[in-house]
Amino acid sequence: MLRLTECSNVLLCEPGRTNVSYGLVGEKAFGKVGRVAVNISLVLSQIGFCCSYLIFVEKNIGEVILAVFGVQRTTASSSLTLIALQILLYTPLSWVRRIEYFALTNLFADLLILFGLVYIISYTVQTIDDTPVGSATWENFNSTSWAMMLGTAVYCFEGIGLVLPIYDAMDSDIKHKFPRILSYSMLFLVTLLSVFAGLVYAAFGQGTQSVVTLNLPSAQNSFATMSVQLTYSLALVFTYPLMLYPVVKILEGYLFPAHSQKGYWRWEKNGFRFALVCLTAAIAYFGKEELDNFVALIGGFCSVPLAFIYPCLFHSQLVNEGRMLNNIIIAVGVFTMTFATYQAVSTWN
């Protein structure tokens, strides 16, 4: 990520240049091929994130419906209905043109997620405390599908595409602090994710679900569980349009004329955005039973290039420093992408 900011600083030295995008960095380094490679990875990864949100909401809302109405979510038709209903929620949100309109909803979503995290952590700690010593079923090393962890770990850092926009938006007086802020933020996130994952696995062992809220007490017997499942689902509903926004901007730039802002073109774009939402819903429906593999595939095939391979390739081309370290990271990235992708596909049932 810091490699990207160094590339941005080089490009900002050009006369008249006020902002830099990830795609522009790729184009300056390797021409149109670089921009297209970045855009393809961004589109695929963001669509994958949106699909995983749909799956998460479908599984949690299904549990809530069972608790409130006693309707069992067991058939394919019920899952299809829950996913299709989300299209009605996400379509109008995808029609919003200005990303700043999501500022308040995004803040609200963060608060909802924080509430869910606090409850899940407190419940897992209590579960660990109540579990007799030696009764937990843990596996020290999963030799059959451990490589999926690589893709899943990279998937957690789904904000790589926002690094340069955030950097460009910072006041020039504090831009020099960005590398330190980013480093501390990454350290905090790695620590939080590691502690959270460790606590959950220590509590539930081999019974740990892909969607961790399903490890909580049944929503039929716990109002707190139902609240967490609802709040997490609502948070993802608010976050979905933000994840889809980069996809919309990239693809509309290729498909529609630059002057197509109002009237007929606006409704053309609305139809295109509706089609994108339907596409994510269709992918989510067919991938919902293999969420582990789905997330690992997104992380391995789409996110690893964005987080490791492209930044170092572009840095070597534009900055011309630290080539040895860049080459090492690129080699590790290519290995991780290949191995994690193969593992996710080969173990897909």
Stockholm file with secondary structure:
# STOCKHOLM 1.0

chainA/1-349         MLRLTECSNVLLCEPGRTNVSYGLVGEKAFGKVGRVAVNISLVLSQIGFCCSYLIFVEKNIGEVILAVFGVQRTTASSSLTLIALQILLYTPLSWVRRIEYFALTNLFADLLILFGLVYIISYTVQTIDDTPVGSATWENFNSTSWAMMLGTAVYCFEGIGLVLPIYDAMDSDIKHKFPRILSYSMLFLVTLLSVFAGLVYAAFGQGTQSVVTLNLPSAQNSFATMSVQLTYSLALVFTYPLMLYPVVKILEGYLFPAHSQKGYWRWEKNGFRFALVCLTAAIAYFGKEELDNFVALIGGFCSVPLAFIYPCLFHSQLVNEGRMLNNIIIAVGVFTMTFATYQAVSTWN
#=GR chainA/1-349 SS CHHHHHHHHHHHTSTTCCCCCHHHHHHHHHTHHHHHHHHHHHHHHHHHHHHHHHHHHHHHHHHHHHHHHCCCCCSHHHHHHHHHHHHHHHHHHHTCCCGGGGHHHHHHHHHHHHHHHHHHHHHHHHHHHHSCTTCCCCCSCCTTTTTHHHHHHHHTCTTGGGHHHHHHHSCTTTGGGHHHHHHHHHHHHHHHHHHHHHHHHHHHGGGCCSSGGGGSSCTTTCHHHHHHHHHHHHHHHHHHHHHHHHHHHHHHHHHSCTTCCSTHHHHHHHHHHHHHHHHHHHHHHHHGGGHHHHHHHIIIIIIHIIIIIHHHHHHHHHTCCCHHHHHHHHHHHHHHHHHHHHHHHHTCC
#=GC SS_cons         CHHHHHHHHHHHTSTTCCCCCHHHHHHHHHTHHHHHHHHHHHHHHHHHHHHHHHHHHHHHHHHHHHHHHCCCCCSHHHHHHHHHHHHHHHHHHHTCCCGGGGHHHHHHHHHHHHHHHHHHHHHHHHHHHHSCTTCCCCCSCCTTTTTHHHHHHHHTCTTGGGHHHHHHHSCTTTGGGHHHHHHHHHHHHHHHHHHHHHHHHHHHGGGCCSSGGGGSSCTTTCHHHHHHHHHHHHHHHHHHHHHHHHHHHHHHHHHSCTTCCSTHHHHHHHHHHHHHHHHHHHHHHHHGGGHHHHHHHIIIIIIHIIIIIHHHHHHHHHTCCCHHHHHHHHHHHHHHHHHHHHHHHHTCC
//
